[in-house]
Amino acid sequence: MTASIEKIPTPEDTFETAPTREAIAQHEGTAVVRRILWKLDIQILPLLALIFLCSFLDRTNVGNAKIIGLEADTGINDNEYDIGLAVFYLFYVCSEVPSNLVLKKASPKLWLPFLTIVWGIITMCLGFIHNFGSFVAVRALLGIAEGGLLPGMVLYLSSFYRRSDLAIRIGLFYTAASLSGAFGGLLARGLVEIGPRGGLEGWRWIFIIEGLLTVVCGLIAGYGLPNSIGTARYLSPQEREIANDRLLLDKPSLGDGTNSENETLLWSEVARGLLDISMWLTAIAYFGILAGLYSFGLFLPTIIQGLGIVKTPNEVQLWSVIPYAVATVCTVFIAFVSDRLRLRGVIMLFSLPIAIIGYAVIGNVSNPHVQYGMTFLMAVGMYASVPCILVWNSNNSAGHYKRATTSGMQLAIANCGGFVSTFIYPSKDGPQFHRGHSVVLGLLCFSWLLILCNVLYCRKVNKDKASGKYNKYAGYNDDRDPQFIFIL
């Protein structure tokens, strides 16, 4: 008598038969799903936060270096400094969409750490510049290397988590951006004490040491990041199957039961992403937010120095830490609320006015302590809004290359705010910086209006789908499908 042998399922066997939506949904809210999410969180999020922290440190540490001798030692004036910052953003935005389109082919596990290592090496080169030409050249290369990171991380996370899981995850790793301001100030305060040593001034050691740390973090990320759910070594075969199945719940129909998005690159999908109305509304709104965010990161030490409430550059570095630390806590909290309520734009309609109030007050009062207090509101309102707007665009795009295009294009447009940020806080406007604060205030108000327009647009699309206007797209299994509900 022959004993029957039961075949042990493998990740490749997971989708031999299409699971039903009811069978998948029964796992939602259970202990096994919570365990899967926890395992993914501890494997992925710390590494993404680490390299994103390095990204923000390596693009904004120039602000710390500026106040301790960069301009004086290299002969760069204010205008040339601003041009160097603008060149970075020019090359940064040009690399975002191409990087996202090649991400899957190049393998996320390799591509994201590769970018990190490259820009770490380039950051180290900033420690050896001696004139305006070398400053601009290195900043341009840094922009090319860094441009693919954030859109790549958002796209990468969307292959592991459901739409309703994403905001808190993006919020958690995006806190690295606000922490970079706090950590960067403390790190700069310590590193400047190294020099002059080895014939190098203290500000040069900021770039050299931080660039070296970035290279190390890139190597760590390359070892620890999984390429997909199927290669997440912390998950058992059964957990991988459930994790893959959960992603199907965000599809309008389960189709053939696969969620691997093994679609080929179709230029029609790229074009559909480029022409997406919601993408343009969120991208331009994000443009206004990033103009404020980047100017805040680049010029906060300069603004605090101009208030006259601290006496030395070292104290300036320390005082710049506190607003970022407060923004970090608030960013995570608002991202958590966004996921719980499954709302993105609606949340931003309440979070962004916090920053608007901060800019309205700081530009129109002369009390330095009140002005410093407003930097807290500015940081909280802008940083806490970013996870919502980042995940909102990804939530409402379906189809890998449509999502890759909209994610990359949104950030390419938004990061043009870096051009604005580099020119609106010239030293001659200090200590009040009325012009810079007024420009950011106007942009944030405009962003708020665009967010409201996108909320209304998404609501209209959902109503049109309910009334049958999108029935011709039934079975398309992308964001045009009448079963695909837009998140407001």
TISEBA-732009 format. One line per 2 residues: their letters; for each residue x, y, z of C-alpha. Coordinates in steps of 0.25 Angstrom, whole numbers, plus 5000, padded with zeros to 4 digits. Each point is the difference from the previous one (the first is absolute). Layout:
BEGIN
A	X:Y:Z ~ ...
! end
This chain:
BEGIN
MT	5000:5000:5000 ~ 5006:5013:4996
AS	4999:5012:5009 ~ 4996:5013:4994
IE	5009:5011:5002 ~ 4994:5014:5002
KI	5007:5011:4992 ~ 5006:5011:5009
PT	4996:5013:4993 ~ 5011:5010:4996
PE	4999:5014:4996 ~ 5000:4996:4985
DT	4988:4991:5003 ~ 4992:5011:5007
FE	4992:5004:4989 ~ 4997:4988:4992
TA	4986:5002:5003 ~ 4993:5013:5001
PT	4996:5003:5015 ~ 4986:5006:5002
RE	4999:5014:5006 ~ 4992:4994:5012
AI	5011:4990:5003 ~ 5011:5011:5000
AQ	4992:5010:5008 ~ 4998:4990:5011
HE	5014:5002:5004 ~ 4999:5015:5002
GT	5001:5005:5014 ~ 5005:4987:5005
AV	5012:4997:5008 ~ 5007:4994:4988
VR	4999:5012:4992 ~ 5005:5009:5012
RI	5012:4991:5001 ~ 5003:5001:4985
LW	4999:5015:5000 ~ 5009:5000:5012
KL	5010:4991:4993 ~ 5000:5009:4988
DI	5001:5012:5008 ~ 5012:4996:5008
QI	5007:4995:4987 ~ 4997:5011:4991
LP	4997:5014:5007 ~ 5012:5001:5008
LL	5009:4999:4988 ~ 4992:5009:4991
AL	5000:5010:5011 ~ 5015:4999:5002
IF	5003:5003:4985 ~ 4989:5011:4999
LC	5007:5006:5013 ~ 5013:5000:4992
SF	4993:5006:4988 ~ 4995:5012:5007
LD	5013:5002:5008 ~ 5008:5000:4987
RT	4991:5010:4993 ~ 4998:5009:5012
NV	5014:5000:5007 ~ 5004:5011:4991
GN	4992:5009:5008 ~ 5007:4996:5013
AK	5014:5002:4993 ~ 4996:5013:4994
II	4999:5007:5014 ~ 5014:4995:5004
GL	5009:5003:4989 ~ 4996:4994:4987
EA	4998:5013:4992 ~ 5012:5007:5006
DT	5010:4988:4998 ~ 4995:4998:4985
GI	4998:5014:4996 ~ 4985:4997:4997
ND	4991:5012:5001 ~ 4985:4999:5004
NE	4995:5000:4985 ~ 5010:4989:4996
YD	4996:4992:5013 ~ 4985:5001:4995
IG	5004:4995:4986 ~ 5007:4988:5005
LA	4987:4996:5008 ~ 4991:5003:4988
VF	5009:4991:4991 ~ 4999:4989:5010
YL	4984:5000:4998 ~ 5001:5001:4985
FY	5007:4987:4999 ~ 4993:4994:5011
VC	4986:5002:4994 ~ 5005:4995:4986
SE	5004:4986:5006 ~ 4987:4997:5007
VP	4991:4994:4989 ~ 5011:4992:4993
SN	5005:4994:5013 ~ 4986:4996:5004
LV	4998:4993:4986 ~ 5013:4992:5001
LK	4998:4997:5015 ~ 4993:4986:4998
KA	5010:4996:4989 ~ 5012:5004:5008
SP	4994:4993:5013 ~ 4997:5009:5011
KL	5009:4993:5010 ~ 5012:5004:4991
WL	4995:5013:4994 ~ 4996:5008:5013
PF	5013:4996:5007 ~ 5009:5003:4988
LT	4994:5014:4999 ~ 5003:5002:5015
IV	5015:4995:4999 ~ 5002:5009:4987
WG	4994:5013:5007 ~ 5008:4997:5012
II	5013:5000:4992 ~ 4996:5013:4993
TM	4997:5006:5014 ~ 5014:4997:5005
CL	5005:5008:4987 ~ 4993:5012:5005
GF	5010:5000:5011 ~ 5011:5003:4990
IH	4994:5011:4992 ~ 5008:5013:4999
NF	4992:5009:4990 ~ 4986:5003:4994
GS	5002:4991:4988 ~ 5004:4988:5009
FV	4988:5003:5009 ~ 4990:5000:4988
AV	5006:4988:4994 ~ 4999:4991:5012
RA	4986:5005:5004 ~ 4995:4996:4986
LL	5005:4986:5001 ~ 4994:4999:5014
GI	4987:5004:4994 ~ 5000:4989:4990
AE	5004:4990:5010 ~ 4989:5004:5010
GG	4989:5002:4991 ~ 4995:4986:4999
LL	5000:4997:5015 ~ 4986:5005:5005
PG	4991:4996:4988 ~ 5007:4987:5000
MV	4997:4998:5015 ~ 4986:5003:4998
LY	4998:4991:4988 ~ 5008:4989:5008
LS	4991:5001:5012 ~ 4987:4999:4992
SF	5005:4986:4996 ~ 5000:4995:5015
YR	4988:5008:5006 ~ 4985:5002:4997
RS	4995:5014:4997 ~ 4995:5002:5014
DL	5013:4996:5006 ~ 5009:5009:4993
AI	4999:5014:5007 ~ 5005:4996:5013
RI	5012:4992:4994 ~ 5004:5012:4991
GL	4998:5009:5012 ~ 5009:4992:5008
FY	5011:5000:4990 ~ 4998:5014:4996
TA	5002:5004:5015 ~ 5014:4998:4996
AS	4999:5013:4992 ~ 4996:5008:5012
LS	5010:4992:5009 ~ 5011:5004:4990
GA	4998:5014:5004 ~ 5002:4997:5014
FG	5011:4990:4998 ~ 5007:5008:4990
GL	5001:5012:5009 ~ 5005:4991:5011
LA	5010:4993:4991 ~ 5005:5013:4994
RG	5002:5005:5014 ~ 5009:4988:5003
LV	5007:4999:4986 ~ 5004:5014:5000
EI	5009:4998:5012 ~ 5008:4990:4992
GP	5006:5011:4991 ~ 5009:5006:4997
RG	5007:4987:4999 ~ 5008:4994:4988
GL	5000:5013:4993 ~ 4985:5000:5000
EG	4990:5010:5006 ~ 4989:4995:5009
WR	4989:5002:4990 ~ 5007:4991:4991
WI	5000:4989:5010 ~ 4984:5001:5000
FI	5000:4995:4986 ~ 5011:4990:5001
IE	4995:4993:5012 ~ 4985:5000:4996
GL	5003:4995:4986 ~ 5008:4989:5006
LT	4988:4996:5009 ~ 4991:5000:4988
VV	5009:4990:4993 ~ 4999:4991:5012
CG	4985:5002:5001 ~ 4999:4996:4985
LI	5007:4987:5002 ~ 4992:4997:5012
AG	4987:5002:4992 ~ 5005:4992:4989
YG	5002:4988:5009 ~ 4987:5002:5008
LP	4989:5004:4990 ~ 4991:4989:4994
NS	4998:5001:4985 ~ 4985:4996:5001
IG	4991:4993:5010 ~ 5004:4987:4994
TA	5014:5002:5004 ~ 4997:5006:5014
RY	5008:4990:5008 ~ 4993:5004:5013
LS	4987:4994:4995 ~ 4996:4986:5000
PQ	4995:4994:4987 ~ 4985:5001:5005
ER	5003:5014:5004 ~ 5005:5004:4987
EI	4987:4994:4993 ~ 4991:5008:5010
AN	5008:5013:4998 ~ 5000:4998:4984
DR	4985:4997:5001 ~ 4997:5013:5008
LL	5005:5009:4989 ~ 4989:4994:4991
LD	4990:5006:5009 ~ 5004:5014:4994
KP	4997:4995:4986 ~ 4986:5002:4994
SL	5000:4985:4996 ~ 5009:4989:5004
GD	5001:4996:4985 ~ 5010:4988:4999
GT	5004:5001:5015 ~ 5014:5007:4998
NS	5004:5012:5006 ~ 5015:5000:4995
EN	4997:5011:4989 ~ 5008:4993:4990
ET	4995:5009:4989 ~ 5009:5005:4990
LL	5003:5014:4998 ~ 4989:5006:4991
WS	5002:5015:4996 ~ 4985:5002:5000
EV	5001:4997:5015 ~ 5011:5010:5002
AR	4992:5010:4992 ~ 4987:4998:5008
GL	5009:5003:5013 ~ 5005:5013:4993
LD	4986:5005:4997 ~ 4994:4996:5013
IS	4992:5012:5006 ~ 5002:4995:5015
MW	5015:4999:4998 ~ 5001:5014:4995
LT	4992:5006:5011 ~ 5007:4993:5011
AI	5014:5002:4993 ~ 4998:5015:4999
AY	4994:5000:5015 ~ 5013:4993:5004
FG	5008:5010:4992 ~ 4995:5011:5010
IL	5003:4991:5012 ~ 5014:4996:4996
AG	5004:5014:4997 ~ 4997:5003:5014
LY	5006:4987:5005 ~ 5013:5002:4993
SF	5002:5014:5003 ~ 4997:4997:5015
GL	5011:4989:5000 ~ 5010:5008:4992
FL	4998:5014:5007 ~ 4995:4996:5015
PT	5014:5002:5005 ~ 5001:5014:4993
II	4986:5004:5005 ~ 5003:4996:5015
QG	5014:5007:4999 ~ 4993:5013:4995
LG	4990:5000:5012 ~ 5011:5003:5010
IV	4995:4991:5011 ~ 5013:4992:4999
KT	5014:5005:4999 ~ 5009:4989:4993
PN	4998:4991:4988 ~ 5001:4988:5009
EV	4988:5005:5008 ~ 4993:5002:4987
QL	5002:4986:4996 ~ 4994:4995:5013
WS	4988:5009:5000 ~ 4997:4995:4986
VI	4998:4986:5005 ~ 4987:5003:5008
PY	4990:5003:4989 ~ 5004:4988:4992
AV	4998:4991:5013 ~ 4986:5005:5002
AT	4997:4999:4985 ~ 5004:4985:5001
VC	4990:4996:5010 ~ 4989:5008:4994
TV	5003:4993:4986 ~ 4999:4986:5005
FI	4987:5004:5008 ~ 4993:5006:4988
AF	5004:4989:4990 ~ 4994:4990:5010
VS	4987:5008:5000 ~ 5000:5000:4985
DR	5001:4985:4999 ~ 4989:4998:5011
LR	4990:5009:4993 ~ 5005:4996:4986
LR	5001:5015:4996 ~ 5011:5008:4994
GV	4996:5013:4994 ~ 4990:5003:5011
IM	5010:4998:5010 ~ 5010:5010:4993
LF	4989:5010:5000 ~ 5001:5001:5015
SL	5015:4997:5001 ~ 5006:5010:4990
PI	4993:5012:5007 ~ 5009:4998:5012
AI	5012:5004:4991 ~ 4992:5011:4993
IG	4998:5006:5014 ~ 5014:4999:5003
YA	5005:5007:4988 ~ 4989:5011:5001
VI	5005:5003:5014 ~ 5015:4999:4998
GN	5000:5010:4989 ~ 4993:5010:5007
VS	5005:5001:5014 ~ 5013:5005:5005
NP	5001:4993:5014 ~ 5011:4990:4998
HV	4994:4990:5010 ~ 4987:5000:4993
QY	5007:4998:4986 ~ 5007:4988:5006
GM	4987:4994:5005 ~ 4994:5001:4986
TF	5011:4991:4994 ~ 4994:4989:5008
LM	4986:5002:4993 ~ 5007:5002:4987
AV	5008:4986:5002 ~ 4987:4993:5005
GM	4991:5004:4989 ~ 5009:4997:4988
YA	5006:4987:5005 ~ 4987:4994:5005
SV	4994:5003:4987 ~ 5010:4993:4991
PC	4997:4985:5003 ~ 4985:5003:4997
IL	5003:5006:4986 ~ 5011:4990:4997
VW	4991:4988:5002 ~ 4987:5007:4995
NS	5006:5000:4985 ~ 5004:4985:5002
NN	4987:4996:5006 ~ 4992:5005:4988
SA	5009:4994:4989 ~ 4999:4986:4996
GH	5009:4992:4990 ~ 5015:4999:5003
YK	5004:5010:4989 ~ 4989:5009:5002
RA	5004:5001:5015 ~ 5014:5001:4996
TT	4998:5011:4991 ~ 4991:5008:5009
SG	5009:4998:5012 ~ 5012:5005:4993
MQ	4993:5011:4992 ~ 4994:5005:5013
LA	5013:5001:5007 ~ 5007:5006:4987
IA	4990:5012:5000 ~ 5000:5001:5015
NC	5015:5001:5002 ~ 5000:5012:4990
GG	4996:5007:5013 ~ 5015:4998:5003
FV	5003:5011:4990 ~ 4991:5010:5007
ST	5006:4996:5014 ~ 5014:5004:4996
FI	4997:5014:4996 ~ 4990:5005:5010
YP	5009:5002:5013 ~ 5011:5008:4996
SK	5009:5005:5011 ~ 4997:5015:4997
DG	4985:4997:5004 ~ 5004:4996:5014
PQ	4996:5000:5011 ~ 4986:5001:4997
FH	5000:4993:4986 ~ 4986:5006:4997
RG	5001:4997:4985 ~ 5004:4985:5002
HS	4989:4997:5011 ~ 4990:5007:4991
VV	5003:4992:4988 ~ 4999:4987:5007
LG	4987:5005:5007 ~ 4994:5003:4986
LL	5004:4986:4995 ~ 4995:4993:5012
CF	4986:5007:4998 ~ 5000:4996:4985
SW	5004:4985:5004 ~ 4988:5000:5010
LL	4990:5004:4988 ~ 5006:4990:4991
IL	4998:4989:5011 ~ 4986:5004:5001
CN	4998:4999:4985 ~ 5006:4986:5000
VL	4991:4996:5011 ~ 4988:5005:4992
YC	5005:4993:4988 ~ 5002:4987:5006
RK	4986:5001:5006 ~ 4994:5003:4986
VN	5008:4988:4994 ~ 4994:4990:5011
KD	4986:5006:4997 ~ 5002:4998:4985
KA	5004:4985:5003 ~ 4988:4998:5009
SG	4991:5005:4989 ~ 5006:4991:4989
KY	5008:5011:4992 ~ 5012:4991:5001
NK	4993:4987:4997 ~ 5008:4998:4987
YA	5012:4998:5008 ~ 4995:4989:5008
GY	5010:4989:5001 ~ 5012:5009:4996
ND	5005:4997:5014 ~ 5007:5014:5002
DR	4995:5013:5005 ~ 4990:5002:4989
DP	4992:4988:5004 ~ 4987:5004:5007
QF	5003:4991:5012 ~ 5013:5008:5003
IF	4996:5011:5010 ~ 5008:5012:5001
IL	5005:5004:5014 ~ 4996:5014:5004
! end
